[in-house]
């Protein structure tokens, strides 16, 4: 597989890489099989986070006994203090059965760190780097303003940001500025949190940006096989795929939930990251799975919304989440009434 240097680091990663958030949803044998198959077929870069339940542990199991220099791992910490950051890193090393982490990333901070704060999380990352526990420091974010400001701080070697063919002009500019500053640009949510269902179009679009490294979220062998097939026969961004992209842009324009999950947890148990985009899921994927009584009951937890504003305050995209939930429930009920018997 083609490899590129990840920004100013000395890390050469495969252009198509593995986002390991979804492997937390499958059992350990399945996760290990998928991860090893990805590695055996040439993928050398795997991205995770300590927040992704047992994803780090599954990576450790998958690569135990394999030459450590033959694969690259990035993980993340949402620590706010030096002490917590060091604890997170030590636990990540233990879970992934490794002596070092290639890239540690600050996980979606609401503001950029103060590098001079002796007790701040960034100082913890620096200390871990000095000790050889981590090799490089990066940032992940969902705020365009924060990501843009991070470029000029010289604190980070990489930036991870949502990037798909739904990207705005400003988000495209962010990718270009990272290239010009020699910062590695890691593209998360290349399928817009699952709303984009034409993998070939997603692959072809991002492939235009030869400095961008997409981390495709993979949780099944079939999904992995599809991405691997694109490496052997890359989809061409022809008129057919361009038409798919234009259609999706028109349908998904405006405010929509990216399913990032930063609004969670909900005090009354609403699955916000799913419920807030149900209107689009019903029309962009097989709807039958959402017609069960379990899904109906889950959606109607929205009736118990406390209007506490917690989800709205934590949304990195500034969505009016309570309003979005109510709109999606109304749409769901109408759809359910029409299709539940089909």
RODO-295655 format. One line per field, with one value per residue (C-alpha): residue number from 0; x, y, z. Coordinates in steps of 0.2 Angstrom, whole numbers, plus 5000, padded with zeros to 4 digits. Example, Ala and Ser with C-alpha at 12.3 -4.5 7.8 and 13.67 -1.06 7.14 Angstrom:
% residues 2
n 0/1
c1 5062/5068
c2 4978/4995
c3 5039/5036
//
This chain:
% residues 342
n 0/1/2/3/4/5/6/7/8/9/10/11/12/13/14/15/16/17/18/19/20/21/22/23/24/25/26/27/28/29/30/31/32/33/34/35/36/37/38/39/40/41/42/43/44/45/46/47/48/49/50/51/52/53/54/55/56/57/58/59/60/61/62/63/64/65/66/67/68/69/70/71/72/73/74/75/76/77/78/79/80/81/82/83/84/85/86/87/88/89/90/91/92/93/94/95/96/97/98/99/100/101/102/103/104/105/106/107/108/109/110/111/112/113/114/115/116/117/118/119/120/121/122/123/124/125/126/127/128/129/130/131/132/133/134/135/136/137/138/139/140/141/142/143/144/145/146/147/148/149/150/151/152/153/154/155/156/157/158/159/160/161/162/163/164/165/166/167/168/169/170/171/172/173/174/175/176/177/178/179/180/181/182/183/184/185/186/187/188/189/190/191/192/193/194/195/196/197/198/199/200/201/202/203/204/205/206/207/208/209/210/211/212/213/214/215/216/217/218/219/220/221/222/223/224/225/226/227/228/229/230/231/232/233/234/235/236/237/238/239/240/241/242/243/244/245/246/247/248/249/250/251/252/253/254/255/256/257/258/259/260/261/262/263/264/265/266/267/268/269/270/271/272/273/274/275/276/277/278/279/280/281/282/283/284/285/286/287/288/289/290/291/292/293/294/295/296/297/298/299/300/301/302/303/304/305/306/307/308/309/310/311/312/313/314/315/316/317/318/319/320/321/322/323/324/325/326/327/328/329/330/331/332/333/334/335/336/337/338/339/340/341
c1 5000/5005/5013/5015/5024/5011/5015/5032/5033/5044/5029/5025/5007/4996/4985/4970/4971/4960/4949/4946/4932/4919/4929/4922/4905/4911/4917/4936/4939/4930/4940/4956/4952/4948/4963/4975/4968/4970/4988/4991/4984/4996/4987/5000/4991/4978/4969/4960/4956/4956/4938/4933/4929/4940/4946/4964/4964/4958/4972/4984/4977/4978/4996/5004/5020/5021/5036/5032/5040/5029/5014/5009/4996/4988/4977/4969/4967/4954/4964/4963/4978/4996/4993/4978/4987/5001/4989/4979/4995/5002/4985/4985/5002/4996/4980/4989/5004/5017/5032/5027/5013/5018/5005/4996/4982/4972/4955/4943/4947/4935/4950/4968/4980/4991/5008/5016/5004/5015/5000/4991/4988/5000/5014/5009/5011/5028/5034/5028/5037/5053/5052/5050/5032/5025/5034/5023/5009/4993/4975/4958/4944/4926/4927/4934/4939/4949/4957/4962/4970/4980/4989/4999/5003/5017/5011/5005/5012/4995/4977/4962/4946/4930/4932/4921/4913/4901/4916/4913/4925/4932/4935/4944/4954/4959/4966/4976/4983/4988/4997/5006/5011/5017/5005/4998/4980/4970/4952/4939/4921/4925/4907/4900/4896/4887/4876/4886/4883/4893/4910/4917/4912/4920/4936/4937/4934/4947/4960/4960/4969/4986/4992/4976/4975/4958/4954/4940/4929/4928/4919/4916/4926/4915/4918/4937/4936/4927/4941/4955/4946/4948/4966/4968/4956/4953/4937/4938/4929/4919/4902/4893/4901/4901/4882/4881/4891/4880/4864/4870/4876/4858/4850/4862/4864/4861/4861/4863/4870/4887/4885/4901/4893/4901/4883/4882/4877/4859/4852/4836/4845/4841/4853/4856/4869/4857/4840/4845/4848/4835/4825/4841/4844/4827/4829/4847/4849/4837/4823/4816/4829/4822/4804/4805/4797/4814/4819/4801/4803/4821/4815/4801/4813/4813/4796/4806/4818/4822/4827/4842/4853/4868/4868/4866/4880/4892/4888/4904/4893/4882/4866/4850/4850/4833/4824/4832/4827/4809/4809/4816/4804/4789/4796/4800/4782/4775/4787/4783/4764/4767/4780/4779/4768/4780
c2 5000/5018/5026/5045/5055/5061/5079/5084/5067/5053/5042/5034/5028/5020/5032/5022/5018/5010/5019/5007/5016/5003/4988/4991/4985/4968/4953/4951/4937/4946/4962/4953/4944/4961/4970/4957/4955/4973/4972/4957/4966/4981/4993/4999/5014/5011/5025/5023/5032/5027/5033/5019/5006/4991/4996/4998/4981/4973/4981/4975/4957/4958/4964/4954/4946/4957/4967/4984/4994/4987/4996/5013/5017/5033/5035/5050/5057/5069/5073/5090/5089/5082/5069/5062/5063/5052/5040/5039/5035/5022/5013/5014/5007/4993/4989/4989/4979/4991/5001/5017/5026/5033/5048/5054/5066/5078/5072/5086/5099/5114/5126/5125/5120/5132/5124/5134/5127/5115/5105/5105/5090/5096/5096/5078/5074/5082/5073/5056/5061/5065/5048/5039/5034/5044/5049/5063/5075/5079/5086/5080/5092/5095/5114/5123/5138/5128/5117/5133/5141/5125/5127/5142/5136/5125/5113/5099/5089/5082/5088/5075/5083/5077/5077/5070/5076/5086/5097/5116/5128/5132/5114/5112/5127/5119/5104/5115/5125/5109/5104/5121/5120/5102/5096/5079/5079/5064/5063/5056/5053/5051/5044/5058/5047/5034/5045/5043/5026/5026/5020/5022/5040/5043/5035/5044/5061/5060/5052/5069/5076/5066/5073/5068/5051/5045/5033/5022/5016/4997/4984/4970/4959/4964/4983/4979/4969/4984/4996/4984/4981/5000/4999/4986/4995/5013/5021/5035/5051/5050/5058/5044/5047/5066/5064/5054/5067/5082/5072/5069/5087/5093/5081/5084/5102/5112/5106/5088/5077/5069/5056/5061/5057/5072/5076/5060/5053/5059/5060/5051/5039/5046/5039/5056/5052/5041/5049/5066/5060/5047/5056/5054/5036/5031/5037/5033/5015/5000/5007/4990/4989/5005/4998/4987/4990/4992/5007/5014/5014/5021/5035/5039/5042/5059/5062/5062/5076/5087/5102/5103/5110/5098/5091/5107/5115/5101/5100/5105/5110/5122/5112/5115/5097/5097/5104/5092/5078/5083/5086/5068/5060/5068/5062/5045/5043/5048/5036/5022/5023/5021/5007/4997/4983/4982
c3 5000/4997/5012/5016/5029/5042/5042/5050/5060/5054/5053/5036/5036/5024/5014/5019/5038/5051/5063/5078/5087/5079/5085/5103/5096/5092/5102/5105/5093/5079/5083/5083/5067/5058/5065/5060/5043/5040/5045/5035/5020/5021/5033/5045/5054/5068/5077/5094/5110/5128/5128/5116/5130/5125/5108/5115/5123/5107/5098/5111/5108/5089/5088/5102/5096/5080/5076/5085/5072/5058/5063/5070/5084/5088/5103/5113/5130/5136/5152/5159/5171/5169/5182/5173/5156/5162/5170/5154/5144/5156/5155/5136/5135/5146/5136/5120/5126/5120/5126/5116/5107/5090/5092/5107/5103/5114/5112/5107/5120/5121/5120/5116/5131/5140/5137/5152/5164/5175/5180/5163/5152/5139/5151/5154/5136/5135/5150/5142/5126/5136/5144/5127/5131/5116/5100/5093/5100/5090/5092/5088/5086/5080/5081/5065/5075/5088/5074/5064/5079/5083/5067/5072/5090/5086/5099/5088/5074/5068/5067/5066/5060/5052/5033/5019/5003/5014/5019/5018/5010/5027/5031/5015/5019/5036/5027/5015/5029/5038/5022/5020/5039/5037/5050/5047/5043/5049/5042/5053/5049/5031/5029/5040/5054/5043/5033/5017/5010/4994/5000/4983/4982/4999/4994/4977/4985/4999/4987/4978/4993/4993/5010/5019/5029/5031/5046/5040/5054/5052/5062/5051/5039/5024/5027/5028/5012/5003/5008/5003/4986/4983/4985/4971/4960/4965/4961/4949/4953/4937/4932/4941/4958/4956/4954/4970/4979/4973/4977/4995/4997/4993/5004/5019/5018/5034/5052/5054/5068/5064/5078/5086/5104/5113/5119/5128/5141/5142/5160/5154/5143/5126/5113/5106/5093/5085/5088/5082/5065/5063/5050/5038/5044/5039/5021/5019/5025/5027/5038/5044/5058/5065/5065/5080/5097/5105/5093/5095/5114/5113/5102/5114/5128/5119/5128/5144/5139/5154/5143/5154/5139/5143/5126/5117/5127/5123/5104/5094/5079/5089/5085/5095/5100/5110/5095/5084/5094/5095/5076/5073/5085/5075/5059/5066/5072/5055/5046/5059/5056/5038/5037/5053/5045/5029
//
